[in-house]
Amino acid sequence: MDKPDLLVIGGGIFGLWVAREGLRAGMSVVLADKAEPGQGASATPLGVLMPHMPAGWSAMKAFQLAALMSLAQEAEALAAETGASPFYRRPGRLTPLRKAEARVRAEAQITEAAHLWGAAGRLEVLDELPEAAACLASERAPFGWLHETLTAHVDARAYLTCLRASVAVGADLRLGWRAEGPGGAPGEILFNRGSLTARHVVIAAGWQSRNIAPFQAERGVKGQAARLSAQLPEGMPVIHAPGLFIVRQGAGEVAVGSTSERVWQDPDPDAALEPVIAAARELCPPLVPATVTSRWSGIRPKGPRPEPVVGPLPGHKEIWIASGGYKIGLGIAHHVAKALIGAIAGDPQAPPLPPEFAPLPLEGPG
């Protein structure tokens, strides 16, 4: 492939989806990754796809909601195409209300959720646990439970495997290619193994995107999670409390997490995960005797603003950025890819990229 239409740097959830949408748009695609696709922060054990609450509605929240509402269909199509499953499930979410003011805030958002979500989802406050979650410690929620029906989850590693299988059919995979930065020619990127030039380049290398391209970005945020061997009821909602998720990931497996560490020294799992596991066991007693089967850590990309960082690199019209997914990347990646490829191809039918997603130049405001 002499000069492909699209060069994608990074094989995480954003990069794989951008490559897939490029192929669907009829583009010739090269995907370069410094190691193997699906090995970075996207491979979280949690895989939670949770909507933003309706308070303080914004373009980002609307974009995420549209993404979440379309993901079930995309997951089904991906499974049909590859013969494998991303294990998409939509069991909803329960949050313990531990203070009276938390219940007041939750009740105030019910009407707004009905207006914004329509028939897609429901928000309510429960005084009694649903049957599928009866094993939870009810005393940990003295003011009831916030119940929301939009939250879903995937097996992130299975999801990434499906995407890689889809992309590998049509793209040129360059594994072991570590990007170092733009070259001297338009659309040229320098790598440890040489240079590649494309008509359009998308940098989707997660938190390390900032080492490849000159745009304003924060340091990555370390997240940690664990898998436990435990049996929870089928249909168990995702359990969410501040700093804690409990996710039934199939018969005999439960994922718990996660930390959000802005300052960290070692990227590997460490003792900061232990309080999260302890909190999960306190809220969900069946986890008390459960064995921790694996520990995970990943450096999640978080931009200088709450929004993802998606758009053309300032000063380089051939180079685009797709990063900053932080905690919502798994849920929005397909929608980001459709919008980004649509912008590159000039497709008026593609979802628009919110202006708030645009990368900031290094000298721009924080």
Solvent accessible surface area in square Angstrom, and as a share of the most:
residue,aa,sasa,rsa
1,M,116,0.52
2,D,146,0.75
3,K,90,0.38
4,P,9,0.06
5,D,40,0.20
6,L,0,0.00
7,L,1,0.00
8,V,0,0.00
9,I,7,0.03
10,G,8,0.08
11,G,2,0.02
12,G,21,0.20
13,I,11,0.05
14,F,15,0.06
15,G,0,0.00
16,L,1,0.00
17,W,1,0.00
18,V,1,0.00
19,A,0,0.00
20,R,10,0.04
21,E,16,0.07
22,G,0,0.00
23,L,44,0.22
24,R,123,0.45
25,A,57,0.44
26,G,67,0.64
27,M,27,0.12
28,S,39,0.25
29,V,0,0.00
30,V,4,0.02
31,L,0,0.00
32,A,0,0.00
33,D,17,0.09
34,K,110,0.47
35,A,52,0.41
36,E,73,0.33
37,P,7,0.05
38,G,12,0.11
39,Q,129,0.57
40,G,44,0.42
41,A,24,0.19
42,S,20,0.13
43,A,7,0.05
44,T,22,0.13
45,P,3,0.02
46,L,15,0.07
47,G,1,0.01
48,V,21,0.12
49,L,3,0.02
50,M,48,0.21
51,P,4,0.03
52,H,50,0.22
53,M,49,0.22
54,P,2,0.01
55,A,51,0.39
56,G,67,0.65
57,W,81,0.28
58,S,44,0.29
59,A,41,0.32
60,M,19,0.08
61,K,34,0.14
62,A,44,0.34
63,F,15,0.06
64,Q,4,0.02
65,L,15,0.07
66,A,42,0.33
67,A,0,0.00
68,L,15,0.07
69,M,105,0.47
70,S,38,0.25
71,L,1,0.01
72,A,46,0.36
73,Q,137,0.61
74,E,19,0.08
75,A,5,0.04
76,E,127,0.57
77,A,43,0.33
78,L,0,0.00
79,A,29,0.23
80,A,89,0.69
81,E,94,0.42
82,T,38,0.22
83,G,74,0.71
84,A,46,0.35
85,S,43,0.28
86,P,3,0.02
87,F,99,0.41
88,Y,41,0.16
89,R,128,0.47
90,R,113,0.41
91,P,34,0.21
92,G,1,0.01
93,R,8,0.03
94,L,0,0.00
95,T,18,0.11
96,P,7,0.04
97,L,8,0.04
98,R,88,0.32
99,K,126,0.53
100,A,49,0.38
101,E,92,0.41
102,A,20,0.15
103,R,59,0.21
104,V,98,0.56
105,R,142,0.52
106,A,5,0.04
107,E,78,0.35
108,A,77,0.60
109,Q,32,0.14
110,I,58,0.30
111,T,109,0.63
112,E,74,0.33
113,A,1,0.01
114,A,64,0.50
115,H,142,0.63
116,L,45,0.23
117,W,7,0.02
118,G,42,0.40
119,A,116,0.90
120,A,23,0.18
121,G,10,0.10
122,R,126,0.46
123,L,6,0.03
124,E,44,0.20
125,V,26,0.15
126,L,40,0.20
127,D,102,0.53
128,E,140,0.63
129,L,35,0.17
130,P,43,0.27
131,E,160,0.72
132,A,29,0.22
133,A,0,0.00
134,A,68,0.52
135,C,38,0.23
136,L,8,0.04
137,A,8,0.06
138,S,65,0.42
139,E,131,0.59
140,R,81,0.29
141,A,7,0.06
142,P,88,0.56
143,F,80,0.33
144,G,6,0.06
145,W,4,0.01
146,L,12,0.06
147,H,26,0.12
148,E,0,0.00
149,T,30,0.17
150,L,7,0.03
151,T,0,0.00
152,A,3,0.02
153,H,12,0.05
154,V,1,0.00
155,D,31,0.16
156,A,0,0.00
157,R,116,0.42
158,A,22,0.17
159,Y,2,0.01
160,L,6,0.03
161,T,87,0.50
162,C,1,0.00
163,L,0,0.00
164,R,79,0.29
165,A,48,0.37
166,S,10,0.06
167,V,1,0.00
168,A,46,0.36
169,V,135,0.78
170,G,44,0.43
171,A,15,0.11
172,D,43,0.22
173,L,46,0.23
174,R,59,0.21
175,L,48,0.24
176,G,19,0.18
177,W,35,0.12
178,R,119,0.44
179,A,12,0.10
180,E,91,0.41
181,G,7,0.06
182,P,40,0.25
183,G,21,0.20
184,G,85,0.82
185,A,49,0.38
186,P,95,0.60
187,G,2,0.02
188,E,31,0.14
189,I,0,0.00
190,L,75,0.37
191,F,9,0.04
192,N,64,0.33
193,R,148,0.54
194,G,38,0.36
195,S,54,0.35
196,L,28,0.14
197,T,44,0.26
198,A,1,0.01
199,R,124,0.45
200,H,55,0.24
201,V,0,0.00
202,V,0,0.00
203,I,0,0.00
204,A,5,0.04
205,A,30,0.23
206,G,25,0.24
207,W,58,0.20
208,Q,56,0.25
209,S,1,0.01
210,R,93,0.34
211,N,96,0.49
212,I,17,0.08
213,A,3,0.02
214,P,59,0.37
215,F,8,0.03
216,Q,34,0.15
217,A,33,0.26
218,E,61,0.27
219,R,109,0.40
220,G,1,0.01
221,V,1,0.01
222,K,0,0.00
223,G,0,0.00
224,Q,0,0.00
225,A,0,0.00
226,A,0,0.00
227,R,25,0.09
228,L,1,0.00
229,S,56,0.36
230,A,14,0.11
231,Q,128,0.57
232,L,5,0.02
233,P,55,0.34
234,E,146,0.65
235,G,45,0.43
236,M,6,0.03
237,P,6,0.04
238,V,1,0.00
239,I,0,0.00
240,H,39,0.17
241,A,2,0.02
242,P,120,0.75
243,G,54,0.52
244,L,8,0.04
245,F,30,0.12
246,I,1,0.00
247,V,0,0.00
248,R,44,0.16
249,Q,20,0.09
250,G,31,0.30
251,A,83,0.65
252,G,23,0.22
253,E,72,0.32
254,V,0,0.00
255,A,0,0.00
256,V,0,0.00
257,G,0,0.00
258,S,14,0.09
259,T,14,0.08
260,S,59,0.38
261,E,32,0.14
262,R,135,0.49
263,V,121,0.70
264,W,23,0.08
265,Q,162,0.72
266,D,70,0.36
267,P,69,0.43
268,D,81,0.42
269,P,52,0.33
270,D,59,0.30
271,A,78,0.60
272,A,42,0.33
273,L,0,0.00
274,E,74,0.33
275,P,88,0.55
276,V,17,0.09
277,I,4,0.02
278,A,61,0.48
279,A,39,0.31
280,A,0,0.00
281,R,64,0.23
282,E,97,0.44
283,L,1,0.00
284,C,0,0.00
285,P,58,0.37
286,P,46,0.29
287,L,0,0.00
288,V,92,0.53
289,P,113,0.71
290,A,10,0.08
291,T,88,0.51
292,V,32,0.18
293,T,83,0.48
294,S,53,0.34
295,R,113,0.41
296,W,28,0.10
297,S,23,0.15
298,G,8,0.08
299,I,18,0.09
300,R,26,0.09
301,P,22,0.14
302,K,39,0.17
303,G,3,0.03
304,P,29,0.18
305,R,52,0.19
306,P,105,0.66
307,E,28,0.12
308,P,1,0.01
309,V,3,0.02
310,V,2,0.01
311,G,2,0.02
312,P,66,0.41
313,L,2,0.01
314,P,45,0.28
315,G,84,0.81
316,H,61,0.27
317,K,167,0.71
318,E,37,0.17
319,I,3,0.02
320,W,29,0.10
321,I,0,0.00
322,A,1,0.01
323,S,7,0.05
324,G,6,0.06
325,G,5,0.04
326,Y,54,0.20
327,K,106,0.45
328,I,30,0.15
329,G,8,0.07
330,L,17,0.09
331,G,3,0.03
332,I,1,0.00
333,A,0,0.00
334,H,0,0.00
335,H,24,0.11
336,V,1,0.00
337,A,0,0.00
338,K,54,0.23
339,A,1,0.01
340,L,0,0.00
341,I,9,0.04
342,G,6,0.06
343,A,51,0.40
344,I,22,0.11
345,A,60,0.47
346,G,58,0.56
347,D,66,0.34
348,P,119,0.75
349,Q,157,0.70
350,A,23,0.18
351,P,35,0.22
352,P,112,0.70
353,L,37,0.18
354,P,16,0.10
355,P,115,0.73
356,E,73,0.33
357,F,0,0.00
358,A,43,0.33
359,P,8,0.05
360,L,30,0.15
361,P,43,0.27
362,L,111,0.55
363,E,148,0.67
364,G,16,0.15
365,P,105,0.66
366,G,90,0.87
